């Protein structure tokens, strides 16, 4: 028999500190004692005392059966990173010791849950199993290729309900692309080619699963993800909104079973590379991209990890941040290269060495939400500048973002932690206006052309001007020799 006690200390601001752990130590010493008189412990509220007293009652009643006891402490902070200071770890060890002294033989653990771990936990879904009835099948190790009637596949998409299950497309690199030529052809085939097999004219669907078992005329798929064939699936679902009765034409479905993340990513990229797909789109399933999407949601912004997903959801365009725009914003601030961000945005995604500098699980997750908020704030303010054309705004937005960030942090070489630590709510329009005035003066003096914005001279002069402005605060030398990126 096993008894488990889980105690959670959580907070929404700041990183990890010793104070909450000290509170857990005091709570353990006072409330977990089986002989404690709760009437003498007025410093704890009734809800906390009642919850822990439930444990004490259960433990006493089962003590004669010598249960195995497991006590788990969790300290969660939304703004903390994964690093735990040595002094804090000593406090965690003290907490374990206090609990082990009260309950000899108990298994005691203390876990620190930072922003990324909380995101990982939030994304976990309970295991789900879908059934797809098939008319023909070919099986191999960890895979099946099947034909399923359009009617049965439509039922699979809806999971027994009325609406298509959005969770099936979580790992797809794109959302529905709308009325494109290809989608129009799929719709036309569904409606008008009734005497020709559908799978003859369609590339079919690829499903990734943690496990898939074929039994007779049906295959049970655990945790299915449609990683290729979203356009086909959406058109089939739309077709059955108006089509009455069954349709016995078949769609081809490839089902691959794998829990290996590297293998899954390879399959996703391979099955989405036959036709032109933007480089950013193929990065959509990276873990760091999922983390950014979840983080931005909490700030009221929407990360377009799967192209067109939030557009199709009806979200405002100025609240949507694309992968390339995020890359450009981070490149401008953290790598101090607004010129590269303006001139070669696609290279930020294509080049693995550059991509890993911009997008990494080791970077504080808060830097991405700050980068997104700041570039959207800059864009909004620049729209009111009558002296700037649309071309000028496009040329200068990343230089102004860079200048603004340097002034806020008071240095010209920002770290990822610097960007994550900016209080974006304290930034007002006047801060951006001042940055725009400074950058505009340099840009206009150089001739104010696309070539100027994409070349090295504007960046060089902006850095010199920033160093002069920040002299005596925390100015640093020019970064021209500090960072070398593929041009």
Secondary structure by P-SEA (a helix, b strand, c coil): cbbbbbbbbbbccccccaaaaaaaaaaaaccccccccccccccccaaaaaaaaaaaaaaaaacccccbbbbbbbbbbccccccccaaaaaaaaaaaaaaaaaccccbbbbbbbcaaaaaaaaacccbbbbbbbbccccccccbbbbcccaaaaaaaaaccccccccccccccccccccccaaaaaaaaaacccccccccccccbbbbbccbbbbcccbbbbccccccccaaaaaaaaaaaccccccccbbbbbbbbbbccaaaaaaaaaaaaccccccccccccccaaaaaaaaaaaaacbbbcccccccccccccccccccaaaaaaaaaacccccaaaaacccccccccaaaaaaacccccccaaaaaaaaaaaaaaaaaaacccccaaaaaacaaaaaaaaaaaaaccccccaaaaaacccccccaaaaaaaaaaaaaaaaaacccccccccaaaaaaaaaaaaaaaccccccccccccccccc
